[in-house]
Amino acid sequence: MDAKVAAVLALVLATLCLGDGKPVSLSYRCPCRFFESHVARANVKHVKILNMPNCALQIIARLKSSNRQVCIDPKLKWIQEHLDKALNK
């Protein structure tokens, strides 16, 4: 019985040492799973645009009032205008 426990423990330790430390489910997760569609342009302090290969367009905004980060719906009209201006520079 002790040999079986030692073998399983060795297998678990080898798996942990060879991995990069992140489970597969966490390494491919998109930062925005839910989007807010009622964010006014005047309430946004900073906008960060993330383009990831396996995710839809991710737009993260920091709000002025609460300093909180929220994911904004990329289909909002003012976001589309902001993207057009950024791409035309």
HTML snippet that shows the backbone in 3Dmol.js (N, CA, C, O; Angstrom):
<script src="https://3Dmol.org/build/3Dmol-min.js"></script>
<div id="view" style="width:600px;height:400px;position:relative"></div>
<script>
const pdb = `
ATOM      1  N   MET A   1       0.815  -1.195   0.000  1.00  0.00           N
ATOM      2  CA  MET A   1       0.000   0.000   0.000  1.00  0.00           C
ATOM      3  C   MET A   1       0.855   1.254   0.000  1.00  0.00           C
ATOM      4  O   MET A   1       0.500   2.230  -0.660  1.00  0.00           O
ATOM      5  N   ASP A   2       1.952   1.260   0.707  1.00  0.00           N
ATOM      6  CA  ASP A   2       2.823   2.425   0.759  1.00  0.00           C
ATOM      7  C   ASP A   2       3.458   2.715  -0.592  1.00  0.00           C
ATOM      8  O   ASP A   2       3.694   3.876  -0.924  1.00  0.00           O
ATOM      9  N   ALA A   3       3.736   1.693  -1.367  1.00  0.00           N
ATOM     10  CA  ALA A   3       4.343   1.883  -2.683  1.00  0.00           C
ATOM     11  C   ALA A   3       3.357   2.566  -3.634  1.00  0.00           C
ATOM     12  O   ALA A   3       3.742   3.398  -4.456  1.00  0.00           O
ATOM     13  N   LYS A   4       2.079   2.199  -3.505  1.00  0.00           N
ATOM     14  CA  LYS A   4       1.065   2.823  -4.376  1.00  0.00           C
ATOM     15  C   LYS A   4       0.897   4.304  -4.034  1.00  0.00           C
ATOM     16  O   LYS A   4       0.789   5.145  -4.927  1.00  0.00           O
ATOM     17  N   VAL A   5       0.876   4.613  -2.752  1.00  0.00           N
ATOM     18  CA  VAL A   5       0.739   6.002  -2.322  1.00  0.00           C
ATOM     19  C   VAL A   5       1.945   6.815  -2.772  1.00  0.00           C
ATOM     20  O   VAL A   5       1.801   7.951  -3.226  1.00  0.00           O
ATOM     21  N   ALA A   6       3.135   6.233  -2.646  1.00  0.00           N
ATOM     22  CA  ALA A   6       4.350   6.923  -3.064  1.00  0.00           C
ATOM     23  C   ALA A   6       4.353   7.156  -4.576  1.00  0.00           C
ATOM     24  O   ALA A   6       4.799   8.204  -5.043  1.00  0.00           O
ATOM     25  N   ALA A   7       3.859   6.187  -5.333  1.00  0.00           N
ATOM     26  CA  ALA A   7       3.822   6.318  -6.791  1.00  0.00           C
ATOM     27  C   ALA A   7       2.844   7.416  -7.206  1.00  0.00           C
ATOM     28  O   ALA A   7       3.149   8.213  -8.093  1.00  0.00           O
ATOM     29  N   VAL A   8       1.668   7.463  -6.568  1.00  0.00           N
ATOM     30  CA  VAL A   8       0.684   8.495  -6.895  1.00  0.00           C
ATOM     31  C   VAL A   8       1.217   9.873  -6.509  1.00  0.00           C
ATOM     32  O   VAL A   8       1.054  10.836  -7.259  1.00  0.00           O
ATOM     33  N   LEU A   9       1.846   9.970  -5.358  1.00  0.00           N
ATOM     34  CA  LEU A   9       2.419  11.236  -4.919  1.00  0.00           C
ATOM     35  C   LEU A   9       3.511  11.707  -5.876  1.00  0.00           C
ATOM     36  O   LEU A   9       3.587  12.892  -6.201  1.00  0.00           O
ATOM     37  N   ALA A  10       4.356  10.781  -6.325  1.00  0.00           N
ATOM     38  CA  ALA A  10       5.407  11.135  -7.279  1.00  0.00           C
ATOM     39  C   ALA A  10       4.806  11.607  -8.608  1.00  0.00           C
ATOM     40  O   ALA A  10       5.324  12.534  -9.230  1.00  0.00           O
ATOM     41  N   LEU A  11       3.730  10.979  -9.034  1.00  0.00           N
ATOM     42  CA  LEU A  11       3.076  11.362 -10.284  1.00  0.00           C
ATOM     43  C   LEU A  11       2.464  12.767 -10.163  1.00  0.00           C
ATOM     44  O   LEU A  11       2.572  13.573 -11.087  1.00  0.00           O
ATOM     45  N   VAL A  12       1.833  13.050  -9.040  1.00  0.00           N
ATOM     46  CA  VAL A  12       1.248  14.375  -8.823  1.00  0.00           C
ATOM     47  C   VAL A  12       2.331  15.438  -8.773  1.00  0.00           C
ATOM     48  O   VAL A  12       2.172  16.502  -9.371  1.00  0.00           O
ATOM     49  N   LEU A  13       3.414  15.178  -8.082  1.00  0.00           N
ATOM     50  CA  LEU A  13       4.507  16.147  -7.993  1.00  0.00           C
ATOM     51  C   LEU A  13       5.159  16.388  -9.354  1.00  0.00           C
ATOM     52  O   LEU A  13       5.510  17.521  -9.683  1.00  0.00           O
ATOM     53  N   ALA A  14       5.320  15.336 -10.135  1.00  0.00           N
ATOM     54  CA  ALA A  14       5.908  15.490 -11.473  1.00  0.00           C
ATOM     55  C   ALA A  14       4.999  16.331 -12.363  1.00  0.00           C
ATOM     56  O   ALA A  14       5.478  17.155 -13.143  1.00  0.00           O
ATOM     57  N   THR A  15       3.687  16.125 -12.248  1.00  0.00           N
ATOM     58  CA  THR A  15       2.742  16.901 -13.049  1.00  0.00           C
ATOM     59  C   THR A  15       2.794  18.379 -12.671  1.00  0.00           C
ATOM     60  O   THR A  15       2.756  19.249 -13.541  1.00  0.00           O
ATOM     61  N   LEU A  16       2.880  18.656 -11.377  1.00  0.00           N
ATOM     62  CA  LEU A  16       2.946  20.048 -10.934  1.00  0.00           C
ATOM     63  C   LEU A  16       4.239  20.727 -11.354  1.00  0.00           C
ATOM     64  O   LEU A  16       4.233  21.911 -11.689  1.00  0.00           O
ATOM     65  N   CYS A  17       5.334  20.006 -11.342  1.00  0.00           N
ATOM     66  CA  CYS A  17       6.621  20.594 -11.707  1.00  0.00           C
ATOM     67  C   CYS A  17       6.735  20.846 -13.200  1.00  0.00           C
ATOM     68  O   CYS A  17       7.387  21.804 -13.614  1.00  0.00           O
ATOM     69  N   LEU A  18       6.119  20.012 -14.007  1.00  0.00           N
ATOM     70  CA  LEU A  18       6.238  20.153 -15.458  1.00  0.00           C
ATOM     71  C   LEU A  18       5.270  21.177 -16.028  1.00  0.00           C
ATOM     72  O   LEU A  18       5.519  21.700 -17.114  1.00  0.00           O
ATOM     73  N   GLY A  19       4.176  21.483 -15.339  1.00  0.00           N
ATOM     74  CA  GLY A  19       3.193  22.455 -15.816  1.00  0.00           C
ATOM     75  C   GLY A  19       3.696  23.869 -15.605  1.00  0.00           C
ATOM     76  O   GLY A  19       4.678  24.093 -14.897  1.00  0.00           O
ATOM     77  N   ASP A  20       3.006  24.835 -16.233  1.00  0.00           N
ATOM     78  CA  ASP A  20       3.391  26.239 -16.074  1.00  0.00           C
ATOM     79  C   ASP A  20       2.722  26.890 -14.871  1.00  0.00           C
ATOM     80  O   ASP A  20       2.881  28.091 -14.651  1.00  0.00           O
ATOM     81  N   GLY A  21       1.988  26.126 -14.102  1.00  0.00           N
ATOM     82  CA  GLY A  21       1.395  26.640 -12.878  1.00  0.00           C
ATOM     83  C   GLY A  21      -0.044  27.089 -13.013  1.00  0.00           C
ATOM     84  O   GLY A  21      -0.713  27.297 -12.000  1.00  0.00           O
ATOM     85  N   LYS A  22      -0.545  27.246 -14.229  1.00  0.00           N
ATOM     86  CA  LYS A  22      -1.925  27.667 -14.425  1.00  0.00           C
ATOM     87  C   LYS A  22      -2.729  26.499 -14.988  1.00  0.00           C
ATOM     88  O   LYS A  22      -2.257  25.797 -15.881  1.00  0.00           O
ATOM     89  N   PRO A  23      -3.925  26.290 -14.477  1.00  0.00           N
ATOM     90  CA  PRO A  23      -4.784  25.291 -15.114  1.00  0.00           C
ATOM     91  C   PRO A  23      -5.154  25.749 -16.517  1.00  0.00           C
ATOM     92  O   PRO A  23      -5.179  26.948 -16.796  1.00  0.00           O
ATOM     93  N   VAL A  24      -5.438  24.809 -17.391  1.00  0.00           N
ATOM     94  CA  VAL A  24      -5.751  25.133 -18.782  1.00  0.00           C
ATOM     95  C   VAL A  24      -6.982  26.025 -18.866  1.00  0.00           C
ATOM     96  O   VAL A  24      -7.049  26.903 -19.726  1.00  0.00           O
ATOM     97  N   SER A  25      -7.952  25.813 -17.988  1.00  0.00           N
ATOM     98  CA  SER A  25      -9.172  26.611 -18.060  1.00  0.00           C
ATOM     99  C   SER A  25      -8.918  28.083 -17.743  1.00  0.00           C
ATOM    100  O   SER A  25      -9.646  28.938 -18.247  1.00  0.00           O
ATOM    101  N   LEU A  26      -7.915  28.412 -16.927  1.00  0.00           N
ATOM    102  CA  LEU A  26      -7.631  29.797 -16.590  1.00  0.00           C
ATOM    103  C   LEU A  26      -6.743  30.488 -17.616  1.00  0.00           C
ATOM    104  O   LEU A  26      -6.820  31.707 -17.772  1.00  0.00           O
ATOM    105  N   SER A  27      -5.910  29.743 -18.310  1.00  0.00           N
ATOM    106  CA  SER A  27      -4.969  30.374 -19.224  1.00  0.00           C
ATOM    107  C   SER A  27      -5.637  30.856 -20.513  1.00  0.00           C
ATOM    108  O   SER A  27      -5.063  31.697 -21.206  1.00  0.00           O
ATOM    109  N   TYR A  28      -6.824  30.359 -20.861  1.00  0.00           N
ATOM    110  CA  TYR A  28      -7.482  30.763 -22.095  1.00  0.00           C
ATOM    111  C   TYR A  28      -8.759  31.551 -21.841  1.00  0.00           C
ATOM    112  O   TYR A  28      -9.550  31.738 -22.766  1.00  0.00           O
ATOM    113  N   ARG A  29      -8.984  32.013 -20.630  1.00  0.00           N
ATOM    114  CA  ARG A  29     -10.208  32.734 -20.303  1.00  0.00           C
ATOM    115  C   ARG A  29     -10.117  34.184 -20.780  1.00  0.00           C
ATOM    116  O   ARG A  29      -9.087  34.837 -20.617  1.00  0.00           O
ATOM    117  N   CYS A  30     -11.188  34.668 -21.358  1.00  0.00           N
ATOM    118  CA  CYS A  30     -11.255  36.062 -21.784  1.00  0.00           C
ATOM    119  C   CYS A  30     -11.502  36.955 -20.567  1.00  0.00           C
ATOM    120  O   CYS A  30     -12.227  36.560 -19.653  1.00  0.00           O
ATOM    121  N   PRO A  31     -10.907  38.156 -20.542  1.00  0.00           N
ATOM    122  CA  PRO A  31     -11.090  39.029 -19.385  1.00  0.00           C
ATOM    123  C   PRO A  31     -12.528  39.525 -19.217  1.00  0.00           C
ATOM    124  O   PRO A  31     -12.978  39.737 -18.091  1.00  0.00           O
ATOM    125  N   CYS A  32     -13.242  39.709 -20.306  1.00  0.00           N
ATOM    126  CA  CYS A  32     -14.621  40.212 -20.230  1.00  0.00           C
ATOM    127  C   CYS A  32     -15.595  39.095 -20.573  1.00  0.00           C
ATOM    128  O   CYS A  32     -15.675  38.639 -21.713  1.00  0.00           O
ATOM    129  N   ARG A  33     -16.326  38.672 -19.565  1.00  0.00           N
ATOM    130  CA  ARG A  33     -17.370  37.681 -19.820  1.00  0.00           C
ATOM    131  C   ARG A  33     -18.724  38.355 -19.940  1.00  0.00           C
ATOM    132  O   ARG A  33     -19.625  37.819 -20.584  1.00  0.00           O
ATOM    133  N   PHE A  34     -18.885  39.530 -19.326  1.00  0.00           N
ATOM    134  CA  PHE A  34     -20.127  40.286 -19.381  1.00  0.00           C
ATOM    135  C   PHE A  34     -19.810  41.719 -19.784  1.00  0.00           C
ATOM    136  O   PHE A  34     -18.785  42.268 -19.381  1.00  0.00           O
ATOM    137  N   PHE A  35     -20.687  42.325 -20.577  1.00  0.00           N
ATOM    138  CA  PHE A  35     -20.481  43.686 -21.052  1.00  0.00           C
ATOM    139  C   PHE A  35     -21.556  44.603 -20.491  1.00  0.00           C
ATOM    140  O   PHE A  35     -22.712  44.203 -20.354  1.00  0.00           O
ATOM    141  N   GLU A  36     -21.176  45.828 -20.168  1.00  0.00           N
ATOM    142  CA  GLU A  36     -22.132  46.844 -19.729  1.00  0.00           C
ATOM    143  C   GLU A  36     -22.435  47.742 -20.924  1.00  0.00           C
ATOM    144  O   GLU A  36     -21.530  48.212 -21.613  1.00  0.00           O
ATOM    145  N   SER A  37     -23.702  47.966 -21.151  1.00  0.00           N
ATOM    146  CA  SER A  37     -24.092  48.764 -22.316  1.00  0.00           C
ATOM    147  C   SER A  37     -24.629  50.139 -21.945  1.00  0.00           C
ATOM    148  O   SER A  37     -25.015  50.905 -22.828  1.00  0.00           O
ATOM    149  N   HIS A  38     -24.661  50.467 -20.650  1.00  0.00           N
ATOM    150  CA  HIS A  38     -25.181  51.767 -20.219  1.00  0.00           C
ATOM    151  C   HIS A  38     -24.087  52.579 -19.529  1.00  0.00           C
ATOM    152  O   HIS A  38     -24.251  53.016 -18.390  1.00  0.00           O
ATOM    153  N   VAL A  39     -22.983  52.775 -20.222  1.00  0.00           N
ATOM    154  CA  VAL A  39     -21.878  53.572 -19.687  1.00  0.00           C
ATOM    155  C   VAL A  39     -21.741  54.807 -20.558  1.00  0.00           C
ATOM    156  O   VAL A  39     -21.525  54.708 -21.766  1.00  0.00           O
ATOM    157  N   ALA A  40     -21.867  55.958 -19.945  1.00  0.00           N
ATOM    158  CA  ALA A  40     -21.755  57.215 -20.689  1.00  0.00           C
ATOM    159  C   ALA A  40     -20.287  57.571 -20.885  1.00  0.00           C
ATOM    160  O   ALA A  40     -19.439  57.276 -20.043  1.00  0.00           O
ATOM    161  N   ARG A  41     -20.010  58.204 -22.000  1.00  0.00           N
ATOM    162  CA  ARG A  41     -18.644  58.617 -22.315  1.00  0.00           C
ATOM    163  C   ARG A  41     -18.084  59.567 -21.254  1.00  0.00           C
ATOM    164  O   ARG A  41     -16.887  59.542 -20.967  1.00  0.00           O
ATOM    165  N   ALA A  42     -18.933  60.391 -20.681  1.00  0.00           N
ATOM    166  CA  ALA A  42     -18.494  61.363 -19.677  1.00  0.00           C
ATOM    167  C   ALA A  42     -18.047  60.700 -18.372  1.00  0.00           C
ATOM    168  O   ALA A  42     -17.307  61.306 -17.596  1.00  0.00           O
ATOM    169  N   ASN A  43     -18.483  59.471 -18.124  1.00  0.00           N
ATOM    170  CA  ASN A  43     -18.117  58.765 -16.893  1.00  0.00           C
ATOM    171  C   ASN A  43     -16.840  57.957 -17.015  1.00  0.00           C
ATOM    172  O   ASN A  43     -16.422  57.325 -16.045  1.00  0.00           O
ATOM    173  N   VAL A  44     -16.209  57.962 -18.183  1.00  0.00           N
ATOM    174  CA  VAL A  44     -15.036  57.118 -18.431  1.00  0.00           C
ATOM    175  C   VAL A  44     -13.762  57.948 -18.316  1.00  0.00           C
ATOM    176  O   VAL A  44     -13.621  58.995 -18.948  1.00  0.00           O
ATOM    177  N   LYS A  45     -12.845  57.458 -17.501  1.00  0.00           N
ATOM    178  CA  LYS A  45     -11.556  58.122 -17.334  1.00  0.00           C
ATOM    179  C   LYS A  45     -10.532  57.599 -18.348  1.00  0.00           C
ATOM    180  O   LYS A  45      -9.764  58.373 -18.920  1.00  0.00           O
ATOM    181  N   HIS A  46     -10.529  56.285 -18.564  1.00  0.00           N
ATOM    182  CA  HIS A  46      -9.510  55.664 -19.405  1.00  0.00           C
ATOM    183  C   HIS A  46     -10.121  54.448 -20.088  1.00  0.00           C
ATOM    184  O   HIS A  46     -10.929  53.739 -19.489  1.00  0.00           O
ATOM    185  N   VAL A  47      -9.736  54.205 -21.343  1.00  0.00           N
ATOM    186  CA  VAL A  47     -10.224  53.050 -22.105  1.00  0.00           C
ATOM    187  C   VAL A  47      -9.034  52.202 -22.534  1.00  0.00           C
ATOM    188  O   VAL A  47      -8.039  52.713 -23.047  1.00  0.00           O
ATOM    189  N   LYS A  48      -9.157  50.901 -22.313  1.00  0.00           N
ATOM    190  CA  LYS A  48      -8.122  49.963 -22.736  1.00  0.00           C
ATOM    191  C   LYS A  48      -8.758  48.976 -23.718  1.00  0.00           C
ATOM    192  O   LYS A  48      -9.793  48.382 -23.417  1.00  0.00           O
ATOM    193  N   ILE A  49      -8.145  48.801 -24.885  1.00  0.00           N
ATOM    194  CA  ILE A  49      -8.667  47.906 -25.913  1.00  0.00           C
ATOM    195  C   ILE A  49      -7.773  46.684 -25.992  1.00  0.00           C
ATOM    196  O   ILE A  49      -6.566  46.795 -26.208  1.00  0.00           O
ATOM    197  N   LEU A  50      -8.373  45.521 -25.817  1.00  0.00           N
ATOM    198  CA  LEU A  50      -7.631  44.265 -25.879  1.00  0.00           C
ATOM    199  C   LEU A  50      -8.108  43.464 -27.072  1.00  0.00           C
ATOM    200  O   LEU A  50      -9.308  43.240 -27.235  1.00  0.00           O
ATOM    201  N   ASN A  51      -7.188  43.035 -27.898  1.00  0.00           N
ATOM    202  CA  ASN A  51      -7.513  42.191 -29.037  1.00  0.00           C
ATOM    203  C   ASN A  51      -6.803  40.866 -28.827  1.00  0.00           C
ATOM    204  O   ASN A  51      -5.599  40.752 -29.057  1.00  0.00           O
ATOM    205  N   MET A  52      -7.556  39.868 -28.389  1.00  0.00           N
ATOM    206  CA  MET A  52      -6.981  38.564 -28.087  1.00  0.00           C
ATOM    207  C   MET A  52      -7.430  37.569 -29.145  1.00  0.00           C
ATOM    208  O   MET A  52      -8.543  37.682 -29.659  1.00  0.00           O
ATOM    209  N   PRO A  53      -6.586  36.595 -29.482  1.00  0.00           N
ATOM    210  CA  PRO A  53      -6.897  35.702 -30.595  1.00  0.00           C
ATOM    211  C   PRO A  53      -8.158  34.852 -30.395  1.00  0.00           C
ATOM    212  O   PRO A  53      -8.872  34.603 -31.367  1.00  0.00           O
ATOM    213  N   ASN A  54      -8.453  34.407 -29.195  1.00  0.00           N
ATOM    214  CA  ASN A  54      -9.591  33.516 -28.986  1.00  0.00           C
ATOM    215  C   ASN A  54     -10.798  34.211 -28.364  1.00  0.00           C
ATOM    216  O   ASN A  54     -11.757  33.546 -27.971  1.00  0.00           O
ATOM    217  N   CYS A  55     -10.766  35.535 -28.270  1.00  0.00           N
ATOM    218  CA  CYS A  55     -11.846  36.285 -27.628  1.00  0.00           C
ATOM    219  C   CYS A  55     -12.373  37.352 -28.581  1.00  0.00           C
ATOM    220  O   CYS A  55     -11.686  37.787 -29.506  1.00  0.00           O
ATOM    221  N   ALA A  56     -13.608  37.756 -28.325  1.00  0.00           N
ATOM    222  CA  ALA A  56     -14.159  38.894 -29.061  1.00  0.00           C
ATOM    223  C   ALA A  56     -13.416  40.148 -28.606  1.00  0.00           C
ATOM    224  O   ALA A  56     -12.646  40.111 -27.647  1.00  0.00           O
ATOM    225  N   LEU A  57     -13.654  41.245 -29.296  1.00  0.00           N
ATOM    226  CA  LEU A  57     -12.998  42.505 -28.941  1.00  0.00           C
ATOM    227  C   LEU A  57     -13.340  42.869 -27.494  1.00  0.00           C
ATOM    228  O   LEU A  57     -14.513  42.934 -27.127  1.00  0.00           O
ATOM    229  N   GLN A  58     -12.323  43.103 -26.687  1.00  0.00           N
ATOM    230  CA  GLN A  58     -12.483  43.392 -25.273  1.00  0.00           C
ATOM    231  C   GLN A  58     -12.159  44.862 -25.029  1.00  0.00           C
ATOM    232  O   GLN A  58     -11.054  45.312 -25.332  1.00  0.00           O
ATOM    233  N   ILE A  59     -13.114  45.614 -24.484  1.00  0.00           N
ATOM    234  CA  ILE A  59     -12.901  47.025 -24.168  1.00  0.00           C
ATOM    235  C   ILE A  59     -13.157  47.211 -22.681  1.00  0.00           C
ATOM    236  O   ILE A  59     -14.264  46.998 -22.188  1.00  0.00           O
ATOM    237  N   ILE A  60     -12.106  47.613 -21.981  1.00  0.00           N
ATOM    238  CA  ILE A  60     -12.179  47.786 -20.536  1.00  0.00           C
ATOM    239  C   ILE A  60     -12.027  49.270 -20.232  1.00  0.00           C
ATOM    240  O   ILE A  60     -11.084  49.914 -20.690  1.00  0.00           O
ATOM    241  N   ALA A  61     -12.960  49.802 -19.459  1.00  0.00           N
ATOM    242  CA  ALA A  61     -12.952  51.228 -19.121  1.00  0.00           C
ATOM    243  C   ALA A  61     -12.827  51.399 -17.617  1.00  0.00           C
ATOM    244  O   ALA A  61     -13.386  50.625 -16.840  1.00  0.00           O
ATOM    245  N   ARG A  62     -12.076  52.436 -17.214  1.00  0.00           N
ATOM    246  CA  ARG A  62     -11.995  52.810 -15.803  1.00  0.00           C
ATOM    247  C   ARG A  62     -12.924  54.002 -15.612  1.00  0.00           C
ATOM    248  O   ARG A  62     -12.820  55.006 -16.316  1.00  0.00           O
ATOM    249  N   LEU A  63     -13.829  53.875 -14.652  1.00  0.00           N
ATOM    250  CA  LEU A  63     -14.824  54.917 -14.411  1.00  0.00           C
ATOM    251  C   LEU A  63     -14.255  56.032 -13.544  1.00  0.00           C
ATOM    252  O   LEU A  63     -13.436  55.785 -12.659  1.00  0.00           O
ATOM    253  N   LYS A  64     -14.690  57.249 -13.802  1.00  0.00           N
ATOM    254  CA  LYS A  64     -14.204  58.407 -13.044  1.00  0.00           C
ATOM    255  C   LYS A  64     -14.705  58.401 -11.604  1.00  0.00           C
ATOM    256  O   LYS A  64     -13.931  58.630 -10.675  1.00  0.00           O
ATOM    257  N   SER A  65     -15.973  58.144 -11.420  1.00  0.00           N
ATOM    258  CA  SER A  65     -16.579  58.298 -10.097  1.00  0.00           C
ATOM    259  C   SER A  65     -16.094  57.260  -9.088  1.00  0.00           C
ATOM    260  O   SER A  65     -15.779  57.607  -7.949  1.00  0.00           O
ATOM    261  N   SER A  66     -16.029  55.994  -9.492  1.00  0.00           N
ATOM    262  CA  SER A  66     -15.697  54.937  -8.539  1.00  0.00           C
ATOM    263  C   SER A  66     -14.318  54.330  -8.763  1.00  0.00           C
ATOM    264  O   SER A  66     -13.875  53.507  -7.962  1.00  0.00           O
ATOM    265  N   ASN A  67     -13.638  54.714  -9.824  1.00  0.00           N
ATOM    266  CA  ASN A  67     -12.326  54.173 -10.177  1.00  0.00           C
ATOM    267  C   ASN A  67     -12.395  52.664 -10.409  1.00  0.00           C
ATOM    268  O   ASN A  67     -11.396  51.959 -10.265  1.00  0.00           O
ATOM    269  N   ARG A  68     -13.575  52.180 -10.766  1.00  0.00           N
ATOM    270  CA  ARG A  68     -13.817  50.764 -10.996  1.00  0.00           C
ATOM    271  C   ARG A  68     -13.614  50.451 -12.480  1.00  0.00           C
ATOM    272  O   ARG A  68     -13.868  51.297 -13.338  1.00  0.00           O
ATOM    273  N   GLN A  69     -13.154  49.232 -12.776  1.00  0.00           N
ATOM    274  CA  GLN A  69     -13.002  48.808 -14.164  1.00  0.00           C
ATOM    275  C   GLN A  69     -14.227  48.007 -14.584  1.00  0.00           C
ATOM    276  O   GLN A  69     -14.682  47.120 -13.861  1.00  0.00           O
ATOM    277  N   VAL A  70     -14.754  48.330 -15.764  1.00  0.00           N
ATOM    278  CA  VAL A  70     -15.901  47.612 -16.310  1.00  0.00           C
ATOM    279  C   VAL A  70     -15.621  47.274 -17.770  1.00  0.00           C
ATOM    280  O   VAL A  70     -14.862  47.961 -18.452  1.00  0.00           O
ATOM    281  N   CYS A  71     -16.242  46.218 -18.221  1.00  0.00           N
ATOM    282  CA  CYS A  71     -16.151  45.840 -19.630  1.00  0.00           C
ATOM    283  C   CYS A  71     -17.319  46.477 -20.366  1.00  0.00           C
ATOM    284  O   CYS A  71     -18.476  46.333 -19.970  1.00  0.00           O
ATOM    285  N   ILE A  72     -16.999  47.181 -21.441  1.00  0.00           N
ATOM    286  CA  ILE A  72     -18.007  47.926 -22.196  1.00  0.00           C
ATOM    287  C   ILE A  72     -18.335  47.180 -23.479  1.00  0.00           C
ATOM    288  O   ILE A  72     -17.466  46.587 -24.118  1.00  0.00           O
ATOM    289  N   ASP A  73     -19.592  47.223 -23.832  1.00  0.00           N
ATOM    290  CA  ASP A  73     -20.062  46.610 -25.067  1.00  0.00           C
ATOM    291  C   ASP A  73     -19.419  47.318 -26.263  1.00  0.00           C
ATOM    292  O   ASP A  73     -19.582  48.528 -26.418  1.00  0.00           O
ATOM    293  N   PRO A  74     -18.693  46.585 -27.109  1.00  0.00           N
ATOM    294  CA  PRO A  74     -18.028  47.227 -28.256  1.00  0.00           C
ATOM    295  C   PRO A  74     -18.989  47.754 -29.311  1.00  0.00           C
ATOM    296  O   PRO A  74     -18.562  48.448 -30.234  1.00  0.00           O
ATOM    297  N   LYS A  75     -20.269  47.444 -29.198  1.00  0.00           N
ATOM    298  CA  LYS A  75     -21.244  47.906 -30.188  1.00  0.00           C
ATOM    299  C   LYS A  75     -21.840  49.268 -29.844  1.00  0.00           C
ATOM    300  O   LYS A  75     -22.653  49.792 -30.606  1.00  0.00           O
ATOM    301  N   LEU A  76     -21.451  49.852 -28.707  1.00  0.00           N
ATOM    302  CA  LEU A  76     -21.934  51.187 -28.361  1.00  0.00           C
ATOM    303  C   LEU A  76     -21.472  52.199 -29.405  1.00  0.00           C
ATOM    304  O   LEU A  76     -20.365  52.101 -29.933  1.00  0.00           O
ATOM    305  N   LYS A  77     -22.325  53.161 -29.690  1.00  0.00           N
ATOM    306  CA  LYS A  77     -22.026  54.136 -30.744  1.00  0.00           C
ATOM    307  C   LYS A  77     -20.757  54.929 -30.439  1.00  0.00           C
ATOM    308  O   LYS A  77     -19.921  55.108 -31.324  1.00  0.00           O
ATOM    309  N   TRP A  78     -20.596  55.410 -29.197  1.00  0.00           N
ATOM    310  CA  TRP A  78     -19.418  56.222 -28.899  1.00  0.00           C
ATOM    311  C   TRP A  78     -18.145  55.384 -28.883  1.00  0.00           C
ATOM    312  O   TRP A  78     -17.060  55.909 -29.133  1.00  0.00           O
ATOM    313  N   ILE A  79     -18.260  54.107 -28.595  1.00  0.00           N
ATOM    314  CA  ILE A  79     -17.084  53.222 -28.675  1.00  0.00           C
ATOM    315  C   ILE A  79     -16.689  53.033 -30.138  1.00  0.00           C
ATOM    316  O   ILE A  79     -15.503  53.050 -30.467  1.00  0.00           O
ATOM    317  N   GLN A  80     -17.670  52.853 -31.011  1.00  0.00           N
ATOM    318  CA  GLN A  80     -17.385  52.712 -32.442  1.00  0.00           C
ATOM    319  C   GLN A  80     -16.695  53.959 -32.985  1.00  0.00           C
ATOM    320  O   GLN A  80     -15.759  53.854 -33.778  1.00  0.00           O
ATOM    321  N   GLU A  81     -17.155  55.146 -32.562  1.00  0.00           N
ATOM    322  CA  GLU A  81     -16.519  56.396 -32.992  1.00  0.00           C
ATOM    323  C   GLU A  81     -15.090  56.488 -32.458  1.00  0.00           C
ATOM    324  O   GLU A  81     -14.186  56.929 -33.168  1.00  0.00           O
ATOM    325  N   HIS A  82     -14.890  56.075 -31.215  1.00  0.00           N
ATOM    326  CA  HIS A  82     -13.554  56.096 -30.612  1.00  0.00           C
ATOM    327  C   HIS A  82     -12.612  55.154 -31.365  1.00  0.00           C
ATOM    328  O   HIS A  82     -11.457  55.498 -31.614  1.00  0.00           O
ATOM    329  N   LEU A  83     -13.102  53.976 -31.725  1.00  0.00           N
ATOM    330  CA  LEU A  83     -12.284  53.018 -32.477  1.00  0.00           C
ATOM    331  C   LEU A  83     -11.941  53.544 -33.862  1.00  0.00           C
ATOM    332  O   LEU A  83     -10.813  53.380 -34.327  1.00  0.00           O
ATOM    333  N   ASP A  84     -12.915  54.180 -34.531  1.00  0.00           N
ATOM    334  CA  ASP A  84     -12.652  54.762 -35.854  1.00  0.00           C
ATOM    335  C   ASP A  84     -11.572  55.837 -35.791  1.00  0.00           C
ATOM    336  O   ASP A  84     -10.686  55.888 -36.644  1.00  0.00           O
ATOM    337  N   LYS A  85     -11.649  56.697 -34.774  1.00  0.00           N
ATOM    338  CA  LYS A  85     -10.633  57.733 -34.629  1.00  0.00           C
ATOM    339  C   LYS A  85      -9.257  57.140 -34.331  1.00  0.00           C
ATOM    340  O   LYS A  85      -8.247  57.609 -34.855  1.00  0.00           O
ATOM    341  N   ALA A  86      -9.223  56.104 -33.484  1.00  0.00           N
ATOM    342  CA  ALA A  86      -7.948  55.471 -33.138  1.00  0.00           C
ATOM    343  C   ALA A  86      -7.321  54.765 -34.340  1.00  0.00           C
ATOM    344  O   ALA A  86      -6.100  54.777 -34.498  1.00  0.00           O
ATOM    345  N   LEU A  87      -8.134  54.160 -35.170  1.00  0.00           N
ATOM    346  CA  LEU A  87      -7.608  53.439 -36.331  1.00  0.00           C
ATOM    347  C   LEU A  87      -7.211  54.364 -37.468  1.00  0.00           C
ATOM    348  O   LEU A  87      -6.361  54.004 -38.282  1.00  0.00           O
ATOM    349  N   ASN A  88      -7.803  55.541 -37.542  1.00  0.00           N
ATOM    350  CA  ASN A  88      -7.498  56.486 -38.623  1.00  0.00           C
ATOM    351  C   ASN A  88      -6.293  57.373 -38.318  1.00  0.00           C
ATOM    352  O   ASN A  88      -5.884  58.158 -39.174  1.00  0.00           O
ATOM    353  N   LYS A  89      -5.723  57.268 -37.137  1.00  0.00           N
ATOM    354  CA  LYS A  89      -4.548  58.088 -36.817  1.00  0.00           C
ATOM    355  C   LYS A  89      -3.349  57.650 -37.602  1.00  0.00           C
ATOM    356  O   LYS A  89      -2.272  58.229 -37.458  1.00  0.00           O
TER     357      LYS A  89
END
`;
const viewer = $3Dmol.createViewer("view");
viewer.addModel(pdb, "pdb");
viewer.setStyle({}, {cartoon: {color: "spectrum"}});
viewer.zoomTo();
viewer.render();
</script>
